[in-house]
């Protein structure tokens, strides 16, 4: 048996996808970048993913195909 790290947690992945699709207003990009830096310093990979996706959504509010 081979060990894999990190162990996949499907509920966390689903929560990140759901948060990335949420229609709630996003905080300013500066706050999101601070959250990204904090997640990086603490080694929180899921937090880095979530913060990075939200930075992109906040910086470019138009969806693909709109305009």
N, C-alpha and C positions, 0 to 999 in steps of 0.2 A: 504494500500500500504506500502510495506517495503522499506526502503532506503538501498542501498548498496554503500559501499565506498571501494575502489575507483571505479569510473565509468569506465567501460571498453571502451577503445578507439581502435577499430579494426585497424585503420590506423597506430597507433603506434606499435601495435603487428606485423603487416605486415612489417613495416620498420625494426624492430629489427630482424625478421626472415631473411629478405633480406640482411641486413648487416652481419648477421652471416654466410650467404652462399656466400658472395662476394669472388671473386678470387684475390682481390687486396693484395699486400704484407702487412703483419701486422707489426706494430711497435715492437720494442723490448719489452720483457715481463716486464721489469722494468717500462717502461712508462705506460703500460696497468695496472699494479698493482697500480701505482700512481693514475690513473684515477678511479680505483675501490675504493680506499680509499677516494678520493674526493667525489665520488658519495655517498658513505656511510655516510660521514660527513654531506652532504647536504640533505640526506634523499631521494635521487633520485633513486627509485626502478627500473625504466626502465634502467637507466644508470648503475646501479649495475649489472643487468642481462646482458646487452650488454658487459660491461667490463669483466665480469666473463667468458662469452662464448668466447670472443676473447683471454683471457689469456690461456684458455684451447687449443684453436686452435693454438696459437703461440708456446705453450710449447710442443705440440705433433702434428707436422705437418702432419703425416701420417693419412690417413683416415682409418676407420675400414675396414678390409679385405685386405688392401694393405700390402706389405712387402715381 
